[in-house]
Amino acid sequence: MKTLSIKVPEALYGDLTALAEHKRVSKSSLVRDALAELFRRQSAPGRDSALALLQDLAGSVQGPEDLSFNKAHLDDLGH
C-alpha cells in the first residue's frame, strides 16, 4: 500500500478523528473508504445508463406501472 500525506482544516480533522473513534477504525481506513466511494460514484461521462442516473427517482410517483401496454391510457396522448 502507498502512503499519502494530506493537509486538512482543523475542523475536518476533528470530525475525522471523532468518527474514527466512534466507529473504532483508523482515520486512514475512513479516508480510504471515502475516496473509494467517491471514485465509485464518479464515472466517465455517458457511461451510466438512464436507469442508473435516475435510480433514486424510481418508484417515486404513483400511477399505472406501465402505460406502454395499455392502449386506453394512451388515448389522449399527443392530441
QUINORKA-V701055 format. One record per run of one state. SS is the DSSP state (a for helix, b for strand, c for the rest). FROM is the first residue (numbers start at 1). TO is the last residue. If there is no record, write none. Layout:
SS_FROM_TO + SS_FROM_TO
This chain:
c_1_9 + a_10_23 + c_24_26 + a_27_41 + c_42_49 + a_50_57 + c_58_66 + a_67_69 + c_70_70 + a_71_74 + c_75_79
